[in-house]
Each structure stands twice: as C-alpha cells, then as structure tokens.
Amino acid sequence: MTQQLLQQLVEMRGIETQYVDAWGNPATIAESSKTKLLNALGYDTSSDEKIQSQIAQDVQSVWLSPLNPVQVVRRGEDIRLSVRLPIELVNDEHVLTVTLESGEVLTHAFTPVDESMTTMAHIDDVEFHEYVVALPLDLPLGYHDVALSADGDQIATSRIIMAPQACFTPDPIKQGKKIWGLSVQLYCVRSENNWGIGDFSDLSMLIEKSASVGADFIGLNPIHALYPANPNACSPYGPSSRRWLNYLYIDVTAVEGYDDASVQALVTSDDFNKTLTHARNVEHVDYEAVAHLKLAALRAVFDVYDAKYLRKSTKQNKTFKAFVEAGGESLDMLAVYDALQSSLKAQGKESWGWPVFPEEFKDYHNPAVAKFKKANEQDVKFYLFLQWIAAQQLEQASNKATEAGMTIGLYRDLAVGVSEGSAEIWGNKDLYCTDASVGAPPDILGPLGQNWGLPPMDPRKLYEQAYQPIIDLFASNMASSGSLRIDHVMALLRLWWVVKGDDAKEGGYIYYPVDDLLGILALESHRNQSLVIGEDLGTVPEEIRSKLAENGVYSYRVFFFEQAEDGGFFSPSHYPVQSMSTLTTHDMPTLIGYWHCLDLELGKDIGLYPTQEILDTLYTDRHDNKQSILDTLHGHGSVGDNVGRDVNYVGMNQDLNYGMQVHMAGGSSALLSLQLEDWLQMDKPVNIPGTFDEYPNWRRKLTQNIETMFENAQINELAAKLTHARKQASNK
C-alpha cells in the first residue's frame, strides 16, 4: 500500500519518475530518491497513515479555497476562473470584482449553478462543487486583482495575469538584422582607474569602445548582490539576492562626496594606497582587499552625502526615499541582512550566513531582527545607499549603450538560484526547500552530475504566493538593460533536486508551472522591452526547446556542442535564427585552453577525473573534434592556407582563433556573443564546474586594460571582420 500512496504523492507534487539523459538514454529515478524528495518538500513518509493524512490535507486545502491564488492568461484567450463552493452557496448570486493595475474596477455577476460544473468532493461531510466561470471582460496586459463576494461579503481573492503570446524582440532583429557583442565577467575587467575589480565606469567605457567598433551589446554574467561581510563568497551564481546589485561594482570616485576632504584624507593615506596598489597589480581579484577599500571609502562618502542631503528635505533625499519605498521588503531585507552579518563578524561570531546566526536572528521576521534594525538604523541606511548608488551607475552605463546606438545594449544574466545562507532565503523561508539543492544529472559538462548548493523554490509555495517572487526577479533583472539571459532556463520547466548528503546523480526532477512562468516572462519582457535568451544546455527534452521558441525565447547555441552523429560540426549557418550563438562560455575553456587541452591537464591536476581511462577517452575525443573543426573551417573557407589541415601539426594561433570567430559571425543566429578572453587570446578559464577551492574560480582578471585593448590594430581588424560578416549574414 505504501508504494501506491507514495506514487500518488509523487504525481501530485510533480516529481518525475523517468527522463531521457544527456546521451539520449532512458533513465529512472530511484525509489529512495522519490521518498527523499518528498521529505525535502516537507512530507512525512514514515507510515501509510501519515501519507494518507497529508494527501487528504492537500486535497482539502484546495477545496476550501474558493479561488486559485493566481491565473495566467494569454492575450486572445478566454478568461475562465475555477470557483469552488459548498453546495448551499451555489444558488446564490456571486460577484467577481476585477481591479485593474490602472485602478479601474470591473465586475461580473453570476450564479454558480448556471455555470459549467467540473467536479465535486466531500470535505468533512460537506459537499463542494467546482464551477468554471467565464469572465466576459477584455482585460489589458498586466497584473489584476480579483475578489469573489456574495451579499457584499468578500469570500476570496486571486490575481489574473494577462500576458502576451511571446517575449519581446527589437524591431531591427525582427527585420533580420544579425548582431554581435562581447560577453564579460565585470569583475575581471582591468582599467587604469579601477580599484582591482571592474566597475560600472569601466562598463560604460567598454560599451563606448565596443560600440565604436561595431558591437551591438555587452553581455554580463550575473551582477547580483553577494556578501559585503564575506567577500570571498564571490561566485556570481551563488548570490545573496538576485534582485539587487553587487556593491563592489560601484565606482567610488564617481559618487558625489568623494572629493570631500574627509574622504580624501582616507584615500590618500599610505595604508590605503598600499592596499590599492596590491589590489590593482595582483593576478587574481583579491576580494578581501577590494572590499576593505570600497567599504571604507563608501562609508566615508556616505557620511558626507548623508549629512548634506539625506537628513534634509532635498531632491536627493526624496529620490532616495522613493527608491527605498519601491524596493519594499526585499530591499530592506537585504540591507538589514548585510548590516547584521557585518555586526556579527565584527563581534567575532559565526556569520557566513543565516544558518549560523544566533537563534533570534535566523529569520528576517523575528522581533529581535526588528530591534536590531532600529538600533542600527544608520548602518542599514548605508547598505540601502549602496544599492541606490549601484542602480544609478548601472543605469548610466545602460544609457551609454542607448546613446551609442547599440541594438541591444546591456544584456544581464539571471542566476538559477541563491546560496543557502542568502538574504533571499532568510526573508522567505516558506518558499525555499533548504534540505535540497539545485544541480544537474550526469551530462557532458559534468559526468558525475553537479550539485550547485542552491536551495530550490517549492513550486507550490511559488504558486500560493501568486508568483510574486518570480515576477520581481524578472522585472529587476531586466532593468537597465535590453536583454536578459536566463541561466539554466530549464528551471522554468523542471529542476534537478539533490537532497542534502546525497551525490548529484541520486537526485530527481521536480516540475514547475512552465506555461505560467513563460507567460510572466513574456509580460515582463514587453514591459521592459527586453529580449530573452534561455541557456538551454545539458539535459534538455526537445519539447521544452520548441515551447521556448514558441514563446519568443532565444536559444543558446555553443559551437563545440553542435555536432552531428558522425562527429562533424554543424555550420553556424544551420543554427536557428532565434538563437544566440557562441564559441565558449564561462564554464568552458578558452579557445587556446580547448585547443591545447589545458582544461584536461588542469582537470587531471585537481582530480576531476576518477580514472586514467576516462581522461584518455577525453583526450582522444578532443583530438578527433579538433580535426573535425579544422575540416569545417577549411570547408567553409573561414581560414586560409596559413592554417594547416592536419590537427597533428596545427596549434592555436591568432589566425585560427580569429578565423573561428569570423566563422561564427557568418552564421544564421540573430545574436553572436564572443568572449573578451578569446579576443585577448588568454589560456586560463574563468570557472571550472564542480570545483570549489581547487581553482581560483571567478577571480581571474583580463590580461589587458580596456584602454589599451581597443588601441590594438589586430583587435580592431577582427571587429571590422565580424561586423562585415554579420551584415552579409543579415542579407542572406
């Protein structure tokens, strides 16, 4: 009996029992994994009685809710709402009141018994009926509140989200324009003026210089808020909050107040300049040093700015307060978290994240946290100020792209989750399942599977919260940009959950309401005039690719993964137009690293490959792939005779490197993204998936300053060739 009940619960909660793996083979989720996943979702599976009771509670909860929490409707579709009522109310007149975002109020009166009944149930000996009520209203795109009432008494509330059929695409791209741009990790950018880490002023300069040589966008890896008090937690894909920004990207010298004598006394001191010289010259980003410099200088600037503007009735104070009010609980939560974590660290207490905070501080909503906030009001205000300044500087960079005439401008990147100790989870623990982590089953990028240490959202809780957390994520990450890349876009359909303590391969897929989430994505895309790119690599069922395409989401095509069964590489001219193509990503070796097998050598050194046999196979495959690449490039005339045809005698050089990039530029994808690392012919990767301390992930800097990079005649010649190839591809 238990197995049957468990299976019923598995199906109710969207746990997938079978899937097709990255190699096209059928795979089955272990029975033990199903049970563990249910436990992570909060179910007690210790006995039949408890399982039955919880199933009954879930069913009862639905029937006792007259309206669903939310309904996503596409423009042009009929609006049909499910209404559940006890039988004694079904003959009474009811009213659905819809309050539009504009404030306009529309009503529709109906008698349930006159509508179409779909099903019925008995709850505690009371008979309930469910009806589908057609709402004959023409609602505009947006978020609209719904209330159900009878005899003047409100019975239930809901939300209708009216969404367009597909995401936004800029007119030039709709009309066939094919563009190229550069992808960059902002922290790795060097310039003559930054403080050992790329900043928003560097970004503005990169935009201007890239646009001047033909680029139509600059792609950023996530710039989400990290941890001011724990700067070495530096992965952009393990943030504290995905709604807010990493303050380390603030250019302190560009903030009003920097020129004040009190600030200058700090930044011109010997100790400060010694640390600054170190931060600028060191090979990898020294996050501790950069944070030390920026927090000290920003605090000094804040003190000046606060006294001058934020304690008085000034235009600046009104703007600041409006920003804080618009940020709501989410912004307050982050600022309080940052102040609290900093305070605990200063006291020498454990502070890496809320799981190790003192008990009274483990939840944002605890009274002790409110008391801390009141007692440390100025510290909290400082962290609010940092977010305000960061948002302003990012917007200024985005405006530079508009002024430069870029078709897209900035494209931002939304990480798939937040780390366990994050402010985002601290403030909404109901939404996250902290006994599990997001990851991936074994695939080409990670043969042993991957565990990313990011607790997943509970899809039911997300639904019960009327999708507001995901709305906020989409909207905030489309701000100050022309495009959004969604990391691991498969998360809209399903996520691989790994229960704490298990190996990644022992996880299982849990499904999410993909059609609703895509509708919200399309709505926010239009509101923000933002093209959407979905990173659809790894274990991806074909049906999701077609669904994403129908919804106007651009797919992600990586040259090295676009191989035919015979080992040959597909020509980029065969890629979907509705895609962004690229040669490499932040999880892959650079072109030089790939060609010279430096990634395999590095992987061997740090113990990534369990056996020599596996490593030997990878070397053999790489050798064969390189020969196929040479065959492809010569076959399409993308490289000249100065690049040999036999892989045994061809090393990676500038002609081959640039030839591969121009080869991609002739392809059919609407967007082409190229890595700055490959422009500079660098050999070290940004990140090695599956590693933590074994390699300096997210720290490696570029080898040249932005200023000198665009003075290089060969780089400018490459840019000209890319622009020419894209124009030719546009005319095909």
N, C-alpha and C positions, 0 to 999 in steps of 0.2 A: 504493500500500500504506500509506503514512504516514497518509493521511487516515482510512483504515479503522481503523488501530491507535489513532490519536488519539481517534476516536469511541468505541472500546471503553473507553479510559481515561476519557473524559469521562463515560460512563454509569456506570462503576464508582465514580467519585468524586462522583456526584450533581450534575453541572453541567447546568443546564437550558439547552436549546438554543432553546426558543421559549416565549413567555409573552404574556399579554394586558396591554397597558399601562393606565395610569390612565384613558384615554379610551375603553377597550373595544376598542382595535385590536390585531390580532396583531403581535407584534414578534419579531425573530430576533436571537440572539446572534451577533456576527461571529466568523468562524473564528479570526481573530487573537486575539480576546478569550479564546476557549477555550484556546488554547495558553498565553497569558499566565497564565490562572488555574491551569492545571496546573503551570506553573513556580512560581507562588506557593505551591502545595501541596507543592513540593519535588521535582517530577519534571523530569528532563532529557529534553526533546523534540527534541534535535538530530539524532537518527537513528532509523531503524526498529529497529536492533539494541538501542539503549538503551531505547526504549519497550517492546519485547518483553521485555527483561530485567526491567524494573520491573514489568510486568504479571505476569510469572512469579513474581517475588519476593512480590508482594502475594497471589497465589493460594497460594503455598507457605506464607506466614506463617499463613494461615487454617487450612490442613490440618495444620500442625504444632502447632496449639493445640487440645488435646482438648476444651476447653470455651470457649464465648464468654465475654468478660470480664464481661458483665452481661446480665440479662434482666429486663424489666419485665413483670409480670403483673398484670392487674386482678382484684380480688376477684370470685370466682364463676367465673373462667376456669380451665381445666385447666392444670397446670404441665407443660410439655413442654420438655425440655432437649436440645439438639443435642450429640451426643458423637462425636468423630472419632478413630479409632484405626487403626494399621496392622493389616493382616489377621491377623497372627499373634497378636493380642491379643483378637480379637473373640469367641473361645470361652471366654475366662476370665471368672470371676465378678468383677464390679466393685462398688464401694460408693460411693454418693453420701451424704456426711455434711453435713447442714444444721445450722449453729449459729445459732440464733435470736438476735435482739438481747438477749433476756432471759437468754441463756446456755444455754438448754435445747438439747440435742443430739438430732437425729432422723436416722435412717439409712434408706436404701433400697438393697437388694442387687439386682443384675440381671446378666444375661449379654447382652452386646450383640447377639449373633447372634439372640437371641429377640425382639429389638425390631424396630421398623419401619425398614428401611434406605431412605434417601432418595437417596443419590448416592455416587459413588466417584471416585477420582482416583489417578494415579500420580505420586509425588514421588520423584525420584532413584531410579527403578526399584523403589520400594516401593509396594505397593497399599494405599490407605487407604479405609476405609468411613466414612460418616456415618450415624448412627442417631438417631432421635428417641425419647427415653426419657420415658415418662410417669411423673411423680413423684407417687405417690398419698399426698400429705401435705397436711394442712389448715394452711397457714401463716398467721399473723396479719399484719396490715398492718405494714410496716416493712422494714428492710434486713437481709438474712440472708446469711451466708457459706456458700459451698458448696465442698466438696472432693471430688475424684474420686480414688479409690485402688483398688489391686489388690495382693493379697498383702501388705497392710499398708503398702505404699509409696504415698505421695501423688503423683499424676500431674499434677494441675492444680487450680486454684482458680477460683472465679467468685463472682458475687453475684446473688441474687434479690431484686428489689424488688417487694414486694406493695403494690399501690396501690388506692385506692378508685376507683369508676367516675367520680366527678366531684368538683369542688372544693367546699369548704365554703361554705354560705350560712347566716347567722344566722337563727334561728327567726322573729323578727319580720318579716324581709324575705320569708322563705318563706311566711309567712301573709298577705302582701300589703301590709305597711307600706311606704309610699313616703317617702323621707327626703331632706333637703337638707343641704349642707355647703359650706364655703368652701375654696378652693384657694389656696395661698400659697407664695411663694418665701420661705423663712425669713430669708434674709439681708436681704431688703428691708424687714423689719418695723422700724418705729420705736417706741420707748418712752421713757419718762422716764429709765430707768436703764441701758439697754444701751450698749455701747461703740462705737456706729457701725455695728453689724450686729445683726440679730435673733439671739436666743439661746434656749436651752431654757427659761429662766424666762419669756421673752416668750411662748413657745409654750404654757406652762402657763396664763398669763393669757389668751391668745387662746382657748384651749379653754374655760376657765370662762365667759368673757364670751359666746362664741358659743353655748355650750350653754344659757345663761340666756335666749337669745332664740330657741331652737328648733332650732339646728343639731345634727345627729347625727354629723358628722365634720369633721375638718380634714385636708385633703389637702396633703401636702408634695411639692414637687419633690425630686429626689434630694438626700440629705444625706450622700452618700458622702465618704470621705476624699479630700482634694485634696493640696496640696503645701505644707507649712509653710515650706520654704525658697524657694518660688517662688509667693508668694501671688497674683500677677496671673494665674496659670493658674487661673481661677475658674469655668470652666464646670462646672455640676453634672453635665453629660452627658459630660464628658471626665475622669473621676476617676483617681486613682492606685490605689484599691482600692474595689470595690463591697461588700466585706464589712464594712468599718469606717467610722467616722464622721468628719465634718469637725470637728476640734477647735475651730474658730473659733466654733462654736455653744455652747461651754461658757460658762456664766455664772460668771466667775471669782469674783465676790463671794459666790457661794453655796457655794464649796468650803471645807471646813474648813481653817483655817490662814490664810485671807485676813486675819483680824483681828490676826494676829501683828504685832508692832512692826516687824520687818524688812520685811514686805510693805507695811505702811502707810507706811513711810519712802519706799518706791519710788512707790507710787500717789498719794501726796500731794505729790510733788516738782513743782516748777514745770514742768520739761520734760515730765513725764508728762501733767500736766493740760492743757498747751498742745496736745499731740498729741491728747488725748482730746476736747477741745473741738472741734478741727478735724474729727475722725472723726465726731462726732455731728452737726455742723452742715452738713457738705459735702453737696451734692445727690446724688451717687452714692457707693456704698460705696467707700471708699479701702482696698482690701485690704492694701496695704503698711503703712498706718498702723495698721489694726486688728491685723494680725499682729505688728507691732512691740510694740504694747501688750500683747496677750494672751500672747505667748511670754515676754516679760519678767516679767509678773505671775505667770503659771502656773509658770514656773521658780522664782520666789521662793516661791510656795505649796508647790510640790513639795519644795523643800529643807526646809521646815518639817515637812510631812507625813511625808516620808521619815524624817527624824530621829526624829520622835515615834512613828511606827507601823511603817514598812516595813523597819526594821533590827532589829526586835524580834519576839518571839513574841506577837503581838497578834491580836485578832479581825480587825482591818482587814487585817493582813498576810496572814492565812490566806485572806480573801476575795479580796484582790488576786492572790495566787498561784494560786488556783483559777480566776480569770478568765483569767490568762495561760496556764495549762495548757489550759483549754478552747479558747482561741484558737489554740493549736498553732502550726504552722509559718507559717500565714497571718498571724497577728498579729505573730509575731517578725519575719517578713519585712518587714512594713510599718514596724515600729519601727526596725529596722536601716537600712532604706532612708532613712527620714526623718533619722536621725542622720548617715548617710553623706552624704546630699545637703547637709545643713546644714554639715557639716565641709568639704566640697569648696567650697561657696560662700564660707565664711569664709577659705579659702585663696586665693580669687580664681580658682579653676579653673572650667571649664565644668561646669555642674551641672543644666541644665534637666531631664535625665532620663538613665536608664542608658545610652542610645546614645552619650553624650558623656563618660561616666565613664572614668577610666583603665582600661586593658585588664583589669587584675587585679580590678577591681570591677564588671565588666559583667554578672556573674551571681551571684545570691544564694548559689549553692552553691560558689563558688570559695573556696579556702583563705584567700586574702587578706581576704575578707569576714569569715570566722570570726575571723581575727586582729584585724581592726578592731573587731568586736563585743566581743571580750574586752578590748581596750584602752580601749574607750569604753563600758563597761558602764553607767555612771551615766546617760549621755546616752540610751542605748537604753531604760533603765528609765523615764526621763522620758516618752518617747513612748508606752510601754506604759501609764503612769499616765494620760496624756491620754485614751487610748481607754477606759480603765476609768471615768474620771470622766464622759466623754461618754455612755457607755452607761447609767450610773446616772441622769444628768439626763434623758435621753430616756425612760427607764422611768418616772421620776417624772411626766413630762408625760403619758405614756400612762395612768398610774394616775389622774391628774386627770380624764381623759375617762371612765374607768370610774366614778369617784365621782360624776361629773356625770350619769351615766345615758345617755351617748351610745350609740346603737345600734352604731356602728362605732368611733368614737373617732378615732385617727390612721389615715390611710392613707398609706403610703410609696410611693416610686417607684423602680423598678429600671432604671437606665440600660442601654442596649443593649450598651455596651462600655466599655473603658478606653482612655486615650490611650496613644500609642506608648511614651512614656517612663515608664510607670507601674510601681509596685511589683508589681502583679498579674502583669504580663508578665515583669518582672525575675526573679520567682521560679518561673515555669513557662513557659519559652520554648518547650518542646516543644508546648504546647497552642496557642500563638498563631502566626498567619502574619503576620509583620511586614512582608512585601513587599506586603501588600494592606491595604485599608481598607474598613470598612463604609460604605455610603451608600444612595442611592436612585436609581432611574432617573428620567428626567423625569416630573414629575407636576404637579398643580395648585399645590402649595405651592412646588415648585422646578422651573420649566420647563426649566432646563438640567441637571437632575439634581443630586444632592447627594453630597459626599464628606465624611464626618464625621471622618476622621483617626483612626479607632478600629480597630486590627488585629483581625480576626475569629478566633474559635476554629476550629481544624481539627476538623470533626465526627468524623473517625475517631479522632483523639487523645482527644477527649472520651469516646468510647465505650471506648477502651482504658483510660482512667482510671476506668472504671466509673461515669461521670457524677458523680464526687465534686465537681468544681468547681461544677457547676450546682446540686447538692444544697445545697452550702454557701451559694451565692448566694441561693437561695430561702429557706432557713432563716434566715439572718442578716437578711435584709430584711423578713421577716415578724415579727421580734422587736419587742416593744414597740409593737404596732400591731394594728388589727383588719381591715386590708385592705392589699393590695399591688396597685399599678398597675404593669404591665409595659410599659415604653416600647417601641414598635415590636414588638408581640407577634408580628408576622410572623416574627421571628427564630427562633421555635420551629419553623417550617416551612422557611424559606429566608431567606437574606441576600444582598443585592446587594453583591458584592465588586468593588472598584475597585483595579486593580493600580497600584502607585506610579508616578507620572509620567503616568498616563492621565487623560483627562477622565471625569467621573462617568458620562456617557452611554455610555462604552465598556466599562462593567463587565458583569457577568453574575451570574445567580443560582446559589447553591450550596445544596443541600438539607441539612436537618438531620433527625434521627430524631424527628419531631414527636409520634408516639404515645407513645414512651418519655418524652419531655420533659414531655408533658402528664400522664402518669401520675405522674411525680415531683412535678410542680406540685400535683396533686390530693392526694398524700400529705402534702406539707409544709403545704398549705392546711388539712387536717384537724388535723394535729399542732399547728399554731399558731392554729387557729380563725380563719383569715384568709380573707375574701372576696377573690377575684381579679378584677381589671379588666384587660382587654387593650386597649392602644391600637392599634386596627386601622384606622388612616387610611392614605391613599396607595394604592399599587398592591396591592390585596388580592384574590386569587382567591376566588370565592364559596364554594368547598369548605372553605377554612380557617375562614370565618365559621361555617359550620354545625358544623364539628368543634369549634371553641372553645365554641360554645353547648352541644353535647352533653356537653362536659367541665366544664360549670358555670362557664366563664369569662364574665364580664360584658363586653359590647362597649362601645365608646366612640362616642357619637353627638354630633356637633357640629352645632348648628343650621344654621350657614352652609353646611355640606356636604350637608345633607339636602334636596336639590332634585329635583323631578320634571323630566321631559324638556321640559315647556313653560316651565320657569323658575320655577314656583311652589314655595314652600317647604312641605314636609310638616308637618302639625301634629304637635307633640310627642306627641299622644295616639296617634299611629300608630307611635311608636318601640317596639322590643322591650322587654318588661318586664325582661328580663335584660340590662339595659344601664345605663350611667351617661351621662346627657346633660349637655351644657354649651353655653354660648353661644360661648365663646372658649377658647383655650389659650395656653400660654406662647410658642408660635411664631406667634401671630396678633396683629393689632392689638386694642387695647381697643375697646369699643363706640363711644366717641367717635372714636377713631382710624379705625375702619372707616367710620363714617357720614360723616365729613368727609374721607375719602380721605387722611388724613395718612400712612398707610403707603405709598401710591403716591407721594406727594410726597417722602417720605423715601427711598424706593427710587430715585427719579429722581436725587435729590441725591447718592447714594452710588454710582450707576452700576450698579444691579441689572438694569436693562432694556436689552437690546442695541440696540433701535431705538425711535424715537418711535411707530412703528406699533403695536408690542406694547403700549406704555404707553397709547396712545389706545384700544385694544381693551379694556384692563383698566378704564379709566375708564367706557367705555360699558357694559360688563358690570356694573360696580358700580352705576351709575345704575339700570339695569334691575332689579338684585337688590334695591336699596333700595325701589323701588316695589312689588315683589312682597312684600317684608317688611311694608310698610305695609298692603297688601291683606290679608295673612294676619292681622295683628294686629287690624285692624278687623273682619275677617270673623268672628273668634272672640271679639270683644268684650273683647280684652285691653287695649285702650287706649280712652280716651274721646274725645269730640269736641274736647277741648282739644289733641289731637294731630291735625294735618292729614292729609288723604288724598293730597295731591299732593306727590311727592318734591321737586319743584322749589321748594317753599316750606316744607319741614319740615327743621329742623336737629335735631341730637341734643340733647335736654334731659332733665331729670330724669324727667319723665312718660314719655317714650319709653323711656329707659334702664330704669327700674324696671318699666315695662309689659312689656318684653321678658323680664325676669327672672321676673315672675309668670306670663307666658305659658308659659314653660318648666316652671314648677312645677306646672302643671295637666296635664302630660304623663304618659305611662304608664311611663316608665323608673323602675326601683326607686330609683335614686340620681340626684340632681341636684347638680352641682358648679358653684359660681359663684365668679368671681374677685374678690378683695378690691379690685383696681384698679377694677372696674366699680361696686362699692359706693361707691367714693370718686370716681367719675366722672373718672378720670385719662385722659390722652390719649397718653402715651408707652408703647411696647411694652417688654416685658421683654427680648426677644431677636428679632433679625432673622435667620432662617435664611440660610445662605450667606455670612454676613459674619464678619469677624474683628476688625480694628481700625477698620473703617469706622463702627461704632456701639458705644456702651458696653454691650454685652450683659452680662447677669447682674449689673448694678451699680445699676440704678435703684431708688430707695427708694420706699416708700409716702409719700403726702403728709400723712398724719396719724399721730399716736401712737395706739397701741391704746387707751390710757386715754380719750382724747377721742372716738375713733371711736364707742364704744358709749354716749356721752352724747348723741349726735345723735338727736333725736326722729324725724327722717325715716328714718334708717337703721333704727332700731328698728321703725318702722311698716312698712318694707319687709320686715324679718324676720318680722313678725307675718303679713303677707300671704302670704309664702312658706310659712310653717308651715300656715296655713289652707288654701292651695291644695293642698299635699301631702296633708293629711288628707282633703280632698274627693276627690282622685285615688285615695287608698287605698280609699275606699268605693265606687268605681265598679265 
